[in-house]
Amino acid sequence: MVSYQVNDALALQLNVDNLTDKDYITDYSAKGHFRPGAPRSIKLGVSYQF
């Protein structure tokens, strides 16, 4: 997460999950099923207060 306060009213925030986009397993069941992790995701948020 990176955030930047542009001015008193405007703020930006950037979130990146799984930055390197590597494959990984989040869960394993006793029956041999794997649950893969989420791929890379990027979100930009803008906050404005008035």
C-alpha positions as CSV (number, residue, x, y, z in Angstrom):
1,M,0.0,0.0,0.0
2,V,1.2,3.4,-0.9
3,S,-0.7,6.6,-0.2
4,Y,-0.1,10.2,-1.2
5,Q,-1.8,13.3,0.3
6,V,-2.1,15.6,-2.7
7,N,-3.6,18.5,-0.6
8,D,-5.8,19.0,2.4
9,A,-8.9,17.6,0.6
10,L,-7.5,15.0,-1.8
11,A,-5.7,11.7,-1.1
12,L,-4.6,8.8,-3.3
13,Q,-4.0,5.3,-2.3
14,L,-2.6,2.4,-4.4
15,N,-2.9,-1.2,-3.2
16,V,-1.1,-4.1,-5.0
17,D,-1.8,-7.7,-3.9
18,N,0.6,-10.5,-5.1
19,L,3.1,-8.0,-6.6
20,T,5.3,-10.7,-8.2
21,D,2.2,-12.6,-9.5
22,K,3.6,-15.9,-8.2
23,D,1.4,-19.0,-8.0
24,Y,0.7,-20.2,-4.4
25,I,-1.7,-22.4,-2.5
26,T,-4.0,-20.9,0.2
27,D,-5.7,-24.1,1.3
28,Y,-5.3,-27.9,1.1
29,S,-8.1,-30.3,1.9
30,A,-7.7,-33.9,3.1
31,K,-9.1,-35.1,-0.2
32,G,-6.2,-33.7,-2.1
33,H,-7.8,-30.6,-3.4
34,F,-5.8,-27.4,-3.6
35,R,-7.1,-23.8,-3.6
36,P,-4.9,-21.5,-5.6
37,G,-4.1,-18.0,-4.3
38,A,-5.4,-14.9,-6.0
39,P,-3.5,-13.5,-8.9
40,R,-2.0,-10.0,-9.0
41,S,-4.6,-7.2,-8.4
42,I,-4.1,-3.5,-8.4
43,K,-6.5,-1.0,-6.9
44,L,-6.4,2.8,-6.9
45,G,-8.5,4.7,-4.4
46,V,-9.2,8.4,-4.4
47,S,-10.5,10.2,-1.3
48,Y,-11.9,13.7,-1.4
49,Q,-13.2,15.6,1.6
50,F,-15.1,18.8,1.4
